Amino acid sequence: MAKTTAVQQSEKKTAFVGNRTTELIIGSAANKMLSASTSFESMLGAFDKMKNEFQETIDSKTLEVVTLESKIEDLKQDLLNKKTQNEIEIKNHYDATKKTFVENWLKENGYTMIYSNELAALKKDLADTKADVANQIKTAVTANTELLNNSHQNEISTLKLTHEKEEADNKAKIGLMNEKIVFLGEQVDSWKKALNDEREAGVKRAQASQIQNLNVGNGGK
């Protein structure tokens, strides 16, 4: 507005100077300057409006950003709280159901759950049972071995006695056979001697008979 007043005053001062053409030129220039001034002021107003609107937009967006950041922080905290709560619930659920879960898993896979102390007791019982069985087996083997040895010794003794008896019987039989052989040998020798004696006697009788026959024949001549 100050610039417009200055132009008007300038126009008043120059209204009485120059000719008509000059006045027209000056008036045209003044109008253009007035129009330019008005346009500039309008532009300044539009700029101020745009600036205000932009600032309002910035303020609005800044507020939205702050609000979003606050919401994000709230969401983060809520997520953290839910995560913590979920972990607590999962742990509580696990603590409450882990035994059932383990038992079901063992059952489905063909296993049987047993407590450590019971397992230790069973292992001890098994070890004791094995030791007892080993001792029983050792005792039984020792007894059976002794029994078998005694039986074997008895069998050996019986066989030895049987062998000795059979050997004595055989010796007696052999002795009796030897006696028979000696007796038969003596009989054979006796028979041989008797035969020889008889043969010699027969020879002698034959010779005597022949000599007698010769003597008789010679006497008859």
Helices and strands as residue ranges (DSSP letters): H 2-13, H 20-108, H 116-220
